[in-house]
């Protein structure tokens, strides 16, 4: 019969190496955050272009973009205008993003979430 073999190790060194492995794994992971862009249904062209530049920058930085379209007062009667605007946004950003959550109403606002390709 062979006697069982036991390895004696320095527990402090073992804990140190485990901590280093954990920190190395943490360094490699990417922290994805959600950036929000708020628009209104009757947004002007220049304001729209500024918002799209911001959204494009967020998507190129590997962040998700939540587009919030807020309706006020009588604008709620024209939900189709809001849906058209969100479809326009989706079309303009289709080269850098894909839709994770299609446009849906939540109270007085319509929400769409885009993720980088």
N, C-alpha and C positions, 0 to 999 in steps of 0.2 A: 504494500500500500504506500502511496505517495502522500506525504503530509500536505495539507492545504497551504498554499502560498499566499502570504499577505504582504502588501506593499505599504510601507510607512511613508506618508507624505506630509509636507509642511502645509497645514491647513490655511495659514495666512497667505501663503503663495497661491494656493488653490483658489481662495476667495478673490484675490487680486486679479488672477487671470480670468476668472468668470466675469468679474466686473468689466474688465477690458473688452471681452467678447460682446457683452451686452451694450457697452457704449459704441462699439464699432457697428453693431447692427442698427442702433438708433441713428447713427450718422448717415447710414445709407438709405434710410426710409424717407420718402417724400411726403411732406405734410400738405395735403390739398385743402384749400380753404374755399369758401363760397363768397364771391364778390357780388354785390347787388347793384343793378342799374335801374333807376326809377324813371319812367317816362309817363307822359300823358297822351291821350288819344289824338289831340290836335297839335302835335309837336311840329315846330318849324324845321325846315331842311337843315339849316346850319346847326341847330341844337342837336338834331338827329345825328349829323355827321360827327359832332364832338362825342356824343354818347357811344357811337360805333367805334371810334378810335380807342376810347377807354375800354370797351368790351374786348376789342381785338387784342389790346395790350394784356389784359387779364388772361385771356385764353392762351396767348403765347407764353405767359409765365406759368402755364399748367394749372391755372385756377378754374374752378367752375364759375359760371356766371348765371345769376338769377335775375331775370328781367321781370320787373314788377310794373304793370300798367295800371295806374290808379284812375278810377272814374269818379267824377264829382257831379252831383246834381243831375241835370238832364242828360249828361253823357251816358248814363246807364241805359238810356233808351237806344243807344247806338253801339251795341256790343260788337256788331259786325265790323265797325271801323277799327276797334281794338284788335280784333282777330286778324284783320288785314295788316295792321302795323306789325304785329308779332310775326306774321308770315314774311313780311318784308325784311325784318331783322334776321330771321332764320335764313332767308335767301342771301342776304348780304354777308353773312358770316359762315356760309356753308363750306368755304375752303379751309377754315381753321376749326370749325366746331360741328358737333352733331347734337341733336336734341335728346336730352335724357328724360325730361318731363314735358309733354306737349301742353299747349296753352289750356289752362283751366281756371274757372272762376273760384275765388275764395272771398266771399263777402263782396266788397266794393272794388276788389282788384283782381286782375287776371295775371297769372304767373306762368312763366316758362323757364326751364333750367337748361342751360347749354353746357356741354363738357368738351374739352379739347380733343381733337382727333388723335 
